[in-house]
Amino acid sequence: MADDSQSASTAGTWETTSDQLGAAFDLLCSRRRRYALEYLAASDDGAADVDELTAHVVEAVRARTETYGAEPPRAEVYTELYHAHLPRLTDAGLTAFDPSAGVVRLVTLPDPVDRCLDLVQEFDEQAPSN
């Protein structure tokens, strides 16, 4: 799958091809990346600092789990966002992440990614909590 993600980021544009669809699935397979993209897409300016994004992801995980309080440690989520998820979204061309300022901005939400994200959100709303 790394090849699909690589082709998406190096192509510079997203088109609905099987490679791009595979890249979208690869990016959205992480619940935390999905929650981050949801938050950025819903924000007025498409930007957030990592602390704000971390708070949203922790709350989204907590809200979608059956047991109240079964949320991941905030420091763990922050570290994963900062070092793994945000750089990966930036490499794919979806976000711009400035690690020194701790700010991430949504650059684009291509149709294949947006449609997959919508589908996953619908599924999450209908599925019983984990």
C-alpha positions in Angstrom: 0.0 0.0 0.0 2.9 2.3 0.5 3.2 2.5 -3.3 -0.4 3.7 -3.5 0.2 6.5 -1.0 3.4 7.4 -2.7 1.7 7.7 -6.1 -0.9 9.9 -4.6 1.6 12.3 -3.1 3.9 12.4 -6.0 1.1 12.8 -8.6 0.2 16.2 -7.1 -3.4 15.7 -8.0 -6.0 13.3 -7.0 -8.2 11.6 -9.6 -10.6 8.7 -9.1 -8.4 5.8 -10.1 -7.9 2.5 -8.4 -4.5 3.7 -7.3 -6.0 6.9 -5.8 -8.8 5.0 -4.2 -6.3 2.6 -2.6 -4.3 5.6 -1.3 -7.5 7.1 0.1 -8.3 3.8 1.9 -4.7 3.6 3.2 -4.9 7.1 4.6 -8.3 6.6 6.2 -7.6 3.2 7.7 -6.4 5.0 10.9 -9.3 6.2 13.1 -7.1 9.0 14.4 -6.3 10.3 11.0 -10.0 10.2 10.1 -10.9 12.1 13.2 -8.2 14.7 12.5 -9.4 15.2 8.9 -13.1 15.4 10.0 -12.1 18.2 12.5 -10.0 20.2 10.0 -12.7 19.9 7.3 -15.4 21.1 9.8 -13.4 24.1 11.1 -13.9 27.6 9.8 -10.4 28.1 8.4 -9.4 24.4 8.1 -6.6 24.9 10.6 -5.8 23.9 14.2 -2.9 23.6 16.5 -1.9 20.1 17.5 -3.2 20.5 21.1 -6.6 21.4 19.8 -6.6 18.6 17.3 -5.4 16.2 20.0 -8.3 17.2 22.3 -10.8 16.5 19.4 -9.3 13.1 18.6 -9.4 12.0 22.2 -13.0 13.1 22.6 -14.0 11.4 19.3 -12.4 8.2 20.5 -14.1 8.5 23.8 -17.5 9.3 22.3 -17.3 6.3 20.0 -16.4 3.7 22.6 -18.9 1.8 24.7 -17.3 2.3 28.1 -17.2 5.9 29.3 -13.7 6.9 30.0 -12.1 4.4 27.7 -10.1 7.1 26.0 -6.5 6.9 25.0 -3.9 8.8 27.0 -3.7 12.4 25.6 0.1 12.3 25.4 -0.1 9.1 23.3 -2.5 10.7 20.9 -0.5 13.9 20.7 2.7 12.0 19.9 1.1 9.8 17.3 -0.5 12.9 15.6 2.7 14.9 15.7 5.2 12.2 14.6 3.1 9.9 12.4 -0.4 10.9 11.3 0.1 14.6 10.5 3.3 14.1 8.5 1.6 11.3 6.6 -1.3 13.5 5.7 1.1 16.2 4.7 3.1 13.8 2.5 -0.1 12.9 0.7 -0.8 16.5 0.0 -3.9 16.8 2.2 -2.5 19.0 4.9 0.3 21.4 5.6 1.9 20.8 8.9 4.4 23.1 10.5 6.0 21.1 13.4 7.9 24.1 14.8 4.6 26.1 15.2 2.5 23.0 16.0 -0.1 24.1 13.4 -1.8 21.9 10.8 -3.9 23.2 7.9 -6.2 21.3 5.5 -4.9 22.0 2.0 -7.3 19.8 0.1 -9.9 17.1 0.6 -9.9 15.3 -2.8 -13.1 13.7 -4.0 -11.9 10.1 -3.4 -10.8 10.9 0.2 -13.9 13.0 0.9 -16.3 10.3 -0.4 -14.5 7.5 1.6 -14.5 9.7 4.7 -18.3 10.3 4.3 -18.9 6.6 3.9 -16.8 5.8 7.0 -18.6 8.5 9.0 -22.0 7.0 8.0 -20.8 3.5 9.1 -19.5 4.9 12.4 -22.8 6.5 13.1 -24.8 3.3 12.4 -22.4 0.7 13.9 -22.6 -0.2 17.6 -19.8 1.3 19.7 -16.6 -0.6 20.0 
